[in-house]
Amino acid sequence: MHKAGLLGLCDRAWNSVRMASSGMTRRDPLANKVALVTASTDGIGFAIARRLAQEGAHVVVSSRKQQNVDQAVATLQGEGLSVTGTVCHVGKAEDRERLVATAVKLHGGIDILVSNAAVNPFFGSLMDITEEVWDKTLDINVKAPALMTKAVVPEMEKRGYGE
């Protein structure tokens, strides 16, 4: 995907969010769209998944723990929303691949990616951070979202995005 295509995609997504939060949307503006949301079984990720589903998207939630996925899916499906889920530790290639494959298998593609997963494993002086903590932080907060995007963009391009 070239830079202009990515920026255009971001602009369209932002306009949808802006319109949705102002109440100026048509019914189900995300109908037939498929959204992946990482770390989405509680907190902000769960709220994002819920809102995307309320706007009509088919949402695939994920978490590192199956019980969290099951609980989030049950809650959102109980609200009448189109939600499925799978385990995904974004730091593991096989989990990222499974998340993408799940969305493609169940819903035929991917339109939206929300990389919500992040860690903050250290509190204190910058001078006291170990290399191991830096590695974990960079792996989950920087590398994983980039690799998740790399895995998802080809699926988005198949649906006409990023041209």
Protein Blocks (a to p, Z undefined) as FASTA:
>chain_A
ZZklmmmmmmmmmmmmmmmmnopacehklgoiacddehilgcjllmmmmmmmmnopacdd
ddfbfklmmmmmmmmmmnopacddddddfkbmklmmmmmmmmmmmnopafbdcdfbccdf
bgcdfklpcfklmmmmmmmmmmmmmmmmmmmmmmmmmnopaZZ
